[in-house]
Amino acid sequence: MPTASQMAAGNPALEAAVRRARSLLHRRALVAAAASAVPVPGLDWAVDAALLSRLLPRINTEFGLSPAQIDQLDPTQREQVQKAVALVGSVLIGKLITRELVIRATQTVGLRLTTKQAAKYVPLAGQAVAATIGYATLRYLGEQHLRDCVRVVRQAQLQLPAPPAR
């Protein structure tokens, strides 16, 4: 399966949005890794859910796919976006991201999360494994979402919003 960067190739605005979103994803995945290494039951699950519930809306915004941005589109464009979202099958694009949606998304990587929980109680090596799995899990979910966003933008031929001023 191609990466989000490969899917965005040839569209400079889309490539830039992927880079910005991936940078944000990397920073959040590092926080998830740190939380995963702490041997407190349930802490990493809570941190992962909190990170995803903030990260996914920011990624949507990068691609012009937040609920508010979609509402501002003309009716024809909005319909194209909704059809593209349905075709991609994402429940995380153009929606208010709730805890329930995040939990549904993380169920796709449930085995990794269970392994992470068990590994963290083995001193040092287990905590390193848990941190690695925590990082990889958040990156995986984020990359999946990035690919979905790129597919929707391409399919709906959506103009991306101007990048935020830094």
Number of C-alpha atoms within 10 A of each C-alpha: 6 8 12 22 18 13 18 21 11 10 10 10 17 23 18 15 24 25 14 14 22 19 12 15 25 16 12 21 26 18 18 31 25 18 22 31 27 17 19 12 13 13 16 25 19 13 18 25 22 15 18 27 19 13 19 23 19 17 24 22 23 23 26 23 26 21 16 13 15 20 13 10 14 9 11 9 17 17 14 17 24 17 15 21 23 13 13 16 12 17 16 22 28 22 16 15 19 15 13 11 16 20 16 14 18 20 11 11 14 14 11 16 20 11 14 25 24 15 22 22 17 13 11 12 13 18 23 20 20 32 26 19 22 29 24 18 22 25 20 15 18 23 18 14 21 26 21 22 28 23 19 26 22 17 16 18 13 18 13 15 14 11 13 7 4 3
